[in-house]
Amino acid sequence: MRLTQFTDYSLRLLLLLAEQPERRVTIAEASGAYGISRHHLMKVALHLAKAGFIRPSRGRNGGLVLARSAKDISIGDVLRATEPDFAVVGCMRGEQCTIVERCRLPKVLAAATQAFLDASDRYVLADLVVPQADMLPEMAEVPLRLKSTFSSDA
């Protein structure tokens, strides 16, 4: 199984917001931090807002914040909201298969997918965030220092 780039970007954006809960993060900052186009991140942010994970605001002091605590956002919920499907093989999507009557593979893969989602449900966004106090000094600002446009040492 492979997660889509959309899910990858969604998780990255949520992590960035979880790392900085005291402030609003702009699309431009997130784009610069991760080297992802603003256009893609706008789509991701819109989807995450509709799904209830983030709260956007416009204007001079606008930006993105988590809609609820990082402790209340299940990784499994994010995966379910951002992945188009979890059909690992074509027959799980209803595609024609000549051996479907005698094949047990879809049941095995469905069980494996469910185990993956069950494991993902045991973790929340807060579990993925490294507390600032636990970081090495040079890593304390990592997401925004990657390609920051506002840092003097970028």
Buried (B, 14 or more C-beta within 10 A) or exposed (E): EEEEEBBBBBBBBBBBBBBBEEEBBBBEBBBBBBEBEBEBBEBBBEBBBEBEBBBBEEEEEEBBBBBEEBEEBBBBBBBBBBBEEBBBEEBBEEEEBEEEEEEEBBEEBBEEBEEBBEEBBEEBBBEBBEEEEEEEEEEEBEBBBEBBEEEEEE
